[in-house]
């Protein structure tokens, strides 16, 4: 009898414990998995863009306590350059750079500062670019993109397999270009423009698919262009090649408010914009001294030849204005004002 009583008591206690457990508040993890955004880019693994954007992503993870990650994908490992803008527009990439080198008809009006010979140094390009921040923000918003930061590649020059010292030297050469306006410039200079993605420039120079390639001189070592092109021609096609770090607006709106603030704070706390421009300016100056040490010949066209080229390039400006409508004209006027012209 005693055993039966003890057994019944034990069963009762177990039942009470189970009931208490069922009634106790359940701790709910509101976000079991971190939110992961992917940031694709074309920059080489050792390039300053890679270093700075990786630091930005790390700061987001730190400040969010691991609730959000922004994973950087270097060297076109996720999407090639021409695919970056379509990817962020349609949401395949939540965050990405909009590169001036790959502006299309979708956002062509954002490129007044990228017109050939519009700017002649990174400092000049930066000053004008920040003056146009409101214009850029407006143009991106029209396409469902939220601007988070502005940065740039250093000044745009020409790698080549033979020197391009004069305007006459352009004639007949096959030149890698990266958009409609650089293609127009090449034609105006008598060259044959060939659109080639950044990741394919090395092989194009190696196989002599092209005689030269427009891009930043700072890519000589990170992309090993010095192995396949022995000349670097300082025509200063542009003082810089700008890029805008943007988020897909739908992806942004889907973030909790506190994580939106984390992303914005991470931009500020990593000093992303100033770091990008400062690194670019320093890198640009350092590389010109470094190029002869890695076996490259630096070609500095004469002031007279540069003047001829700039005069010829004005035709590319006219073509751009005819294609970009009222917004393009407004951006062009803002650029001219910012440059004091």
Secondary structure by P-SEA (a helix, b strand, c coil): caaaaaaaaaaaaaaaaaaaaaacccccccccccbbbbbbbccccccaaaaaaaaaaaaaaaaacccbbbbbbcccccccccaaaaaaaacccccccccccccccccccccccccccccccaaaaaaaaaaaaaaaaaaaaaacbbbcccccccbbbbbccccccccccccccbbbbccaaaaaaaaaacbbbbbbcccaaaaaaaacccccccccccccccccccccccbbbcccccccccccccccaaaaaaccaaaaaaaaaaaaaaaaaaaaaaaaaaaaaaaaaaccccbbbbbbccaaaaaaaaaaaaaaaaaaaacccaaaaaaaaaaaaaacc
